[in-house]
Amino acid sequence: MNAKERIARRVAQELSDGDVVNLGIGLPTQVANFLADDIQVTLQSENGFLGLGPLEEVNTSLVNAGGQPCGILPGASIFDSCFSFSLIRGGHVDVCVLGGLQVDEQGNLANWMVPGKMVPGMGGAMDLVVGAKKVIIAMEHCAKSGEPKLLHRCHYPLTAVGKVSKVITEYAVFSFVNGEMILDEISDTITLDELRARTEANFRLSEHLKIVQPMEEQP
């Protein structure tokens, strides 16, 4: 199991029975592969679906917000973008899971552009992080260059200010409570000193800090 799969599996543990969940493009879409059998969540896509399901047969008329072929479950709803964003902005999405370029210790998120590079636009991310009840950022701990992605302050253009609930990486789980960044879980594949060296952001340890095994090693 690679780093992205470990992250996706850990994110899936944050979802509860009955949740309406939006999964962003890229890594977050893998979360659907690790949903527990004893919970039922309704997957929402900002391009107009409520009730996404496994892809069983490609239909070029059915694509998710990332333009990938998708399936729909019996009883699903299909609607226009206006109605979709009314759901999002109206607070009817329980959890959104998004990728991140940078997150800082105040819970600010930058995930839509790298200065100097061409981008199509912010898309629905700015609405999701404001409208969803819980915002989980699923991302690898460091950039490909090795630079930290958890910073004192984001220096890329922000998607939202102070809206991140949790960050889940291959090494750790952080939460944001009352303006503080808190380490809730750390993988036993890394020491606390090593984690601090790869994390620019200041954080404090949870009183109930867990040291966890990599997902594939758990019984």
C-alpha positions in Angstrom: 0.0 0.0 0.0 1.5 3.3 -1.0 1.4 6.6 0.8 -1.7 7.9 -0.9 -3.6 4.7 -0.3 -2.7 4.9 3.4 -3.9 8.4 3.6 -7.2 7.6 1.9 -7.8 4.6 4.2 -7.3 6.8 7.3 -9.6 9.5 5.9 -12.3 6.9 5.4 -12.3 6.3 9.2 -13.4 9.9 9.7 -16.7 9.3 7.9 -19.9 8.3 9.8 -23.1 6.5 8.8 -25.5 8.9 7.0 -22.9 11.5 6.1 -23.2 13.5 2.8 -19.6 13.6 1.6 -17.8 15.5 -1.2 -14.6 14.0 -2.4 -12.3 16.3 -4.3 -10.3 15.3 -7.3 -7.1 13.4 -7.1 -6.2 11.6 -3.9 -9.5 12.2 -2.1 -11.4 10.1 -4.7 -9.5 7.0 -3.4 -11.4 7.4 -0.1 -14.4 5.7 -1.6 -12.3 2.5 -2.0 -11.9 2.2 1.8 -15.4 2.9 3.2 -16.4 0.5 6.0 -19.0 -2.1 5.2 -21.1 -1.0 8.2 -21.6 2.6 7.2 -23.5 4.2 4.3 -22.5 7.6 3.0 -23.9 9.6 0.2 -21.3 11.0 -2.2 -22.0 14.4 -3.7 -20.2 15.9 -6.7 -20.4 19.6 -7.4 -21.1 19.1 -11.1 -24.6 17.8 -10.1 -24.8 14.4 -8.4 -26.0 13.1 -5.1 -25.4 9.4 -4.8 -22.2 8.5 -6.7 -21.3 4.9 -6.8 -18.8 2.4 -8.2 -18.1 2.6 -11.9 -19.6 -0.5 -13.5 -20.1 0.6 -17.1 -18.6 3.7 -18.7 -21.2 6.2 -19.8 -19.7 9.3 -21.4 -22.6 11.4 -20.1 -21.7 10.5 -16.5 -18.5 12.1 -15.2 -17.5 13.4 -11.8 -16.2 16.9 -11.0 -12.8 15.9 -12.2 -14.1 14.8 -15.6 -13.6 11.0 -14.8 -16.3 8.5 -15.6 -18.4 7.6 -12.6 -21.3 5.4 -11.5 -24.5 6.3 -9.7 -26.5 4.3 -7.2 -30.2 3.5 -7.3 -32.1 6.5 -6.0 -29.4 8.9 -6.9 -30.2 12.5 -7.9 -28.9 14.4 -10.9 -29.3 18.2 -11.1 -27.7 21.4 -12.4 -24.7 23.2 -10.9 -26.9 25.9 -9.5 -28.8 23.4 -7.3 -25.6 21.6 -6.5 -23.9 24.7 -5.1 -27.1 25.6 -3.2 -26.6 22.3 -1.4 -23.0 23.1 -0.7 -23.5 26.8 0.3 -26.6 25.9 2.3 -24.5 23.7 4.7 -26.0 20.3 3.6 -22.6 18.7 3.0 -21.3 17.0 6.2 -17.7 16.4 5.1 -15.6 17.5 2.2 -12.2 15.9 1.6 -9.8 17.9 -0.5 -6.2 17.8 -1.5 -3.8 20.5 -0.4 -0.8 22.4 -1.6 -0.2 24.1 1.7 -1.9 24.3 5.1 -0.7 26.5 7.9 -0.9 26.4 11.7 -4.0 28.6 11.7 -6.0 26.2 9.6 -5.7 28.3 6.4 -5.7 26.3 3.1 -4.0 26.9 -0.3 -4.9 24.3 -2.8 -5.9 25.9 -6.1 -2.8 27.4 -7.7 1.0 27.6 -7.8 2.0 31.1 -8.7 3.4 31.3 -12.2 1.7 28.1 -13.4 -1.4 28.0 -15.6 -4.6 27.0 -13.8 -8.2 26.7 -14.9 -9.5 28.4 -11.8 -10.4 27.7 -8.2 -13.4 25.6 -9.1 -15.8 24.6 -6.2 -13.1 24.4 -3.5 -13.8 27.8 -2.1 -17.5 27.0 -1.7 -16.9 23.6 -0.2 -14.5 24.7 2.5 -16.9 27.4 3.6 -20.1 25.4 3.2 -19.1 21.9 4.5 -19.5 21.2 8.2 -16.1 19.4 8.4 -13.1 20.0 6.1 -10.5 17.3 5.9 -7.3 17.9 3.9 -5.8 14.7 2.6 -2.2 15.2 1.3 1.3 13.8 1.3 3.3 15.4 4.2 5.9 17.1 2.0 6.1 18.3 -1.6 8.0 16.3 -4.2 11.0 18.7 -3.6 11.0 17.7 0.1 9.7 21.1 1.2 7.2 21.1 4.1 3.5 21.6 3.1 2.5 22.3 6.7 3.7 25.9 7.3 3.7 28.8 9.7 1.8 30.7 7.0 0.7 29.7 3.5 2.5 31.7 0.8 0.4 30.4 -2.1 -2.9 32.2 -2.7 -5.5 31.1 -0.2 -8.6 29.0 -0.8 -10.0 29.7 2.6 -9.1 31.2 6.0 -9.3 29.1 9.1 -11.6 26.5 7.7 -9.5 23.3 7.9 -10.8 20.8 10.5 -8.2 18.1 10.0 -5.1 17.3 8.0 -4.3 13.7 7.3 -0.9 12.7 5.8 1.0 9.4 5.6 2.8 10.3 8.8 0.3 12.1 11.0 -3.2 13.3 11.8 -3.6 16.9 12.9 -6.7 18.7 14.1 -7.4 22.5 14.5 -9.1 23.5 17.7 -9.5 27.1 18.9 -6.8 28.4 16.6 -4.3 25.7 17.6 -2.8 22.9 15.5 -2.8 19.7 17.5 -1.1 16.4 16.7 -3.6 13.6 17.3 -1.8 10.6 15.7 1.7 9.8 14.5 2.8 6.8 12.5 5.3 4.5 14.2 7.4 4.7 11.0 8.6 8.2 12.0 9.9 9.7 15.3 8.5 12.9 16.7 11.7 14.7 16.0 11.7 13.6 12.4 8.1 14.7 12.1 8.9 18.2 13.5 11.8 18.4 11.0 9.4 17.8 8.1 6.8 20.2 9.5 7.4 23.9 9.6 4.1 24.7 11.4 4.1 24.8 15.2 1.8 22.2 16.8 1.2 20.9 20.2 0.7 17.3 21.2 -2.7 16.0 22.1 -3.2 14.7 25.6 -4.4 11.5 23.9 -1.7 11.3 21.3 -1.8 7.9 19.5 1.1 6.1 17.9 -0.3 4.0 15.1 1.0 1.3 12.8 0.9 1.8 9.0 -2.5 0.8 7.8 -1.4 -2.4 6.0 0.2 -3.7 9.2 -2.8 -3.3 11.4 -4.6 -6.5 12.4 
